[in-house]
Amino acid sequence: MERKTFLKLSSALIAAPLISPIESWAQQEKLKNWAGNLEYGTDRVYYPKSVEEVQALVKKCSRLRALGTRHCFNRIADSKDNLISTKQMNKVVALDANARTVTVEGGIKYGELCPYLDEKGFALHNLASLPHISVAGSCTTATHGSGVGNGNLASAVNALEIVTADGNLIHLSRDKDGEKFLAAVVGLGALGVITKVTLDIQPAYMMRQNVYLNLPMVQLKEHFEKIVSAGYSVSLFTDWQSESINEVWIKSRVDDGKNYDGVPEFFGAKAATKNLHPIIELSAENCTEQMGVPGPWYERLPHFKMGFTPSSGKELQAEYFIPLHNAVDAILAIARLGKQIGPHLFISEIRTIAADNFWMSPCRKQASATIHFTWKQDWPAVSKLLPLIEKELEPYNANPHWGKLFTMSPKVLASRYEKLHDFKKMIAMYDPDKKFRNDFLNRTIYAALNK
Ligand SMILES: Cc1cc2nc3c(=O)[nH]c(=O)nc-3n(C[C@H](O)[C@H](O)[C@H](O)COP(=O)(O)OP(=O)(O)OC[C@H]3O[C@@H](n4cnc5c(N)ncnc54)[C@H](O)[C@@H]3O)c2cc1C
């Protein structure tokens, strides 16, 4: 905690001895998201330590949102009234080696869970670019890594425990709850506070990461599928300023037997000779080890190391999911905007994600490629570029990332999610008084039908 905040907190506690043990008025100043591009609409943030405390808070508050590690760039986590941070609900509850599952509290970060799992001989199937994010907050927004055979992080969810609007607990599992479960996993924080998540695990594995420079765009056009399938997880970084992809990151499982060590060229791209950051000007100190050095899965799947600032820090992000068969055309369409995009961009990343069945997942029933943009933090400029990008991507049925910035209309969103109506019915069942409804949900999934 910053000294200034601590001093304010101490004096507030002295002046207010009747503070309830489950309330924490830790913030006198309004809390911001990780990137600092937005201030949350309330300074009333609670930090419960147990399911019972969450239940009591949910019963007590008439309006609230759950808050994870604050890594979203839009107002999906925001509330004008109350925020329940899951920061202190970050424990491993149980590891079931026979069932190959681990049950965790919703607020645990991947960076806290993964070393524990690895030590016990287990692993997750995939991770996002950074380990700093909470399990519940990531799964509920369909956060993803890369790999044609890898579903998003939510696809590892086996069961959920949720405190719903009446303060009661519900348990939903893949095996028992069918469509209800598929509705709840990518739930956009709309169904309640996820207090526990059970994830599928598998035996721990080793990985290596090899980076290639300057992949000619014409090679990508001709051999897209081979390139994105060249490893367990492949990421392509480009600034759209030349006829090539700046960096290709190939993350291979050692047990797959694919090894790029000593392979000097990859579809015309040249092997890097040192560790690199996706934004080539930045130090690779923050990045996971490359140059083919084998290491545990959780120290290769993310691009960024726990304990270091991921990405660039002061930035904005946007990302669009495109059905895989449209990927090349969509990439070429964005490349044509290169000149306009260039001055405002740090870097773009192209990844792939396997299809899933979650009602509100941007890759429901369709294998997808994503085109991501890490922007300089200049919202006036970015807010003009996003509609241009969305217009270019319109013919390819692009879906925006729920946790990043987008300007797509509710009508377009409604046309993309065939289960949206059913999802709203499910929300109405668990949250009839709109306790977990916020402006973000009103402006995105509710605005189209004026409900
Ligand atoms: C540097 C950086 C890199 C990123 N890289 C990737 C990436 O590789 N891939 C990718 O897909 N995304 C990426 N993201 C986006 C990020 O992973 C997602 O936005 C994710 O949702 C953040 O999780 P969080 O815990 O910070 O959630 P928050 O931002 O705190 O909240 C997100 C949503 O989850 C809900 N929520 C949180 N906790 C709970 C709970 N316990 N119960 C119910 N609802 C809850 C909130 O209400 C809100 O709706 C990145 C973001 C940053 C800043």
The ligand as a MOL file (V3000), in Angstrom:
LIG
                    3D

  0  0  0     0  0            999 V3000
M  V30 BEGIN CTAB
M  V30 COUNTS 53 58 0 0 0
M  V30 BEGIN ATOM
M  V30 1 C -0.9600 -6.3560 -19.6180 0
M  V30 2 C -2.2040 -7.1390 -19.9240 0
M  V30 3 C -2.1030 -8.2870 -20.6830 0
M  V30 4 C -3.2600 -9.0100 -20.9870 0
M  V30 5 N -3.1360 -10.1690 -21.7090 0
M  V30 6 C -4.2320 -10.8680 -22.0390 0
M  V30 7 C -4.1350 -12.0660 -22.7850 0
M  V30 8 O -3.0600 -12.5570 -23.0730 0
M  V30 9 N -5.2790 -12.6590 -23.1720 0
M  V30 10 C -6.5040 -12.1670 -22.8710 0
M  V30 11 O -7.5140 -12.7310 -23.2820 0
M  V30 12 N -6.6260 -11.0610 -22.0890 0
M  V30 13 C -5.5320 -10.4110 -21.6770 0
M  V30 14 N -5.6440 -9.2990 -20.9010 0
M  V30 15 C -6.9820 -8.9210 -20.4350 0
M  V30 16 C -7.2940 -9.5460 -19.0590 0
M  V30 17 O -6.7500 -10.7800 -18.9080 0
M  V30 18 C -8.7610 -9.6810 -18.8340 0
M  V30 19 O -9.3310 -8.4550 -18.9880 0
M  V30 20 C -9.1430 -10.3330 -17.4830 0
M  V30 21 O -10.5380 -10.3140 -17.3650 0
M  V30 22 C -8.5490 -9.6480 -16.2840 0
M  V30 23 O -8.8720 -10.3510 -15.1130 0
M  V30 24 P -8.9810 -9.5640 -13.7260 0
M  V30 25 O -8.8600 -10.5350 -12.6310 0
M  V30 26 O -8.0510 -8.4230 -13.7220 0
M  V30 27 O -10.4760 -9.0460 -13.8150 0
M  V30 28 P -11.1140 -7.5860 -13.5140 0
M  V30 29 O -10.6580 -6.6250 -14.5490 0
M  V30 30 O -10.8850 -7.2040 -12.1060 0
M  V30 31 O -12.6550 -7.9500 -13.7460 0
M  V30 32 C -13.0530 -8.4510 -14.9940 0
M  V30 33 C -14.4820 -8.9780 -14.9440 0
M  V30 34 O -14.5190 -10.1140 -14.1090 0
M  V30 35 C -15.5170 -9.9490 -13.1050 0
M  V30 36 N -15.0210 -10.6600 -11.9360 0
M  V30 37 C -13.8100 -10.5760 -11.3590 0
M  V30 38 N -13.7530 -11.4200 -10.3130 0
M  V30 39 C -14.9470 -12.0400 -10.2470 0
M  V30 40 C -15.5340 -12.9980 -9.3760 0
M  V30 41 N -14.8560 -13.5300 -8.3710 0
M  V30 42 N -16.8020 -13.3700 -9.6020 0
M  V30 43 C -17.5200 -12.8740 -10.6240 0
M  V30 44 N -17.0210 -11.9620 -11.4720 0
M  V30 45 C -15.7590 -11.5590 -11.2860 0
M  V30 46 C -15.6280 -8.4460 -12.9100 0
M  V30 47 O -16.8950 -8.0970 -12.3750 0
M  V30 48 C -15.4910 -7.9860 -14.3500 0
M  V30 49 O -16.7160 -8.1450 -15.0070 0
M  V30 50 C -4.5300 -8.5670 -20.5340 0
M  V30 51 C -4.6070 -7.4090 -19.7570 0
M  V30 52 C -3.4600 -6.7210 -19.4310 0
M  V30 53 C -3.5620 -5.5180 -18.5540 0
M  V30 END ATOM
M  V30 BEGIN BOND
M  V30 1 1 1 2
M  V30 2 1 2 3
M  V30 3 2 2 52
M  V30 4 2 3 4
M  V30 5 1 4 5
M  V30 6 1 4 50
M  V30 7 2 5 6
M  V30 8 1 6 7
M  V30 9 1 6 13
M  V30 10 2 7 8
M  V30 11 1 7 9
M  V30 12 1 9 10
M  V30 13 2 10 11
M  V30 14 1 10 12
M  V30 15 2 12 13
M  V30 16 1 13 14
M  V30 17 1 14 15
M  V30 18 1 14 50
M  V30 19 1 15 16
M  V30 20 1 16 17
M  V30 21 1 16 18
M  V30 22 1 18 19
M  V30 23 1 18 20
M  V30 24 1 20 21
M  V30 25 1 20 22
M  V30 26 1 22 23
M  V30 27 1 23 24
M  V30 28 2 24 25
M  V30 29 1 24 26
M  V30 30 1 24 27
M  V30 31 1 27 28
M  V30 32 2 28 29
M  V30 33 1 28 30
M  V30 34 1 28 31
M  V30 35 1 31 32
M  V30 36 1 32 33
M  V30 37 1 33 34
M  V30 38 1 33 48
M  V30 39 1 34 35
M  V30 40 1 35 36
M  V30 41 1 35 46
M  V30 42 1 36 37
M  V30 43 1 36 45
M  V30 44 2 37 38
M  V30 45 1 38 39
M  V30 46 1 39 40
M  V30 47 2 39 45
M  V30 48 1 40 41
M  V30 49 2 40 42
M  V30 50 1 42 43
M  V30 51 2 43 44
M  V30 52 1 44 45
M  V30 53 1 46 47
M  V30 54 1 46 48
M  V30 55 1 48 49
M  V30 56 2 50 51
M  V30 57 1 51 52
M  V30 58 1 52 53
M  V30 END BOND
M  V30 END CTAB
M  END
